């Protein structure tokens, strides 16, 4: 299974940030949400060729998150 990581989705929006739709996903993987958010300004600059009045970005989790199951009997 793949580990959990984050990617930046580039969103193209109408005027005043309305009717946003995902336009691209950056190929770079980040190990944490904080690392992903810190990279957002550079990602938006790299994607300024999209024809939308406004661009924004969102960090999205990718990969598999595993849950820990305790199989020991209670008590």
N, C-alpha and C positions, 0 to 999 in steps of 0.2 A: 504494500500500500504506500502511496505517496504521502510525504509529510505535509503538514499544513503550511501554506504560504499565502502571500497577498500579491495581487496585481492591481494596476491602475486601469480602470475603465474610463475612457475619455467620452464625455457626454456632450452632445451638441444640443443647444437649446434655442428657442425662439427669443424674441425680445423680452426683457425683464425676467429671464430665467424660466419661462413657461414652456411646456410641451417638450421636455428633454427626452432624448433618445440616445442609446449607446451607439457611438460611431466607431470606436476602436477599443482594443485592449492592448496595452503596452506589453511587450514580450518579456520584460524584466520581472523577476520574482523577488519579493522581499520577505525576510524572515519574521517581521513584526509589523503590526499596523502603524506603529510610530515611525518606523523606517520608511514605510510606504507613503505616509502623509508628508514626511520631510522631502520626498522626491517629487511630490506633486507639482510644484512650480516649474521645475525643469521639464517634466512630462508635458505640461500644458504648452510650454514654449515650443517643444519639438513637434507638437501636433497643430500648430497654428495655421496649417494649410487647409483645414476643413472649412467648408462654407456654411457656417452657422453664425448668427449674430453674437452668440455667447458660447463659450466653452467652459466646462467644469470637469472635475474629475471625482472619482469615487474609488476608494480602496475596497477590493472585494476579496473575500477568503476563497481560496481554491485548495484542492487536495482533500484528504480524508482526515476527519477528526475522530479519534477513537475514544470510546467511553470505557472507563474502568468499571468492571463488574466484580463485586465482592461475592464470592461463592461460599464463604464461610457461613455456617449456621449462626443465627443470632444468639447472643447470650454468652 
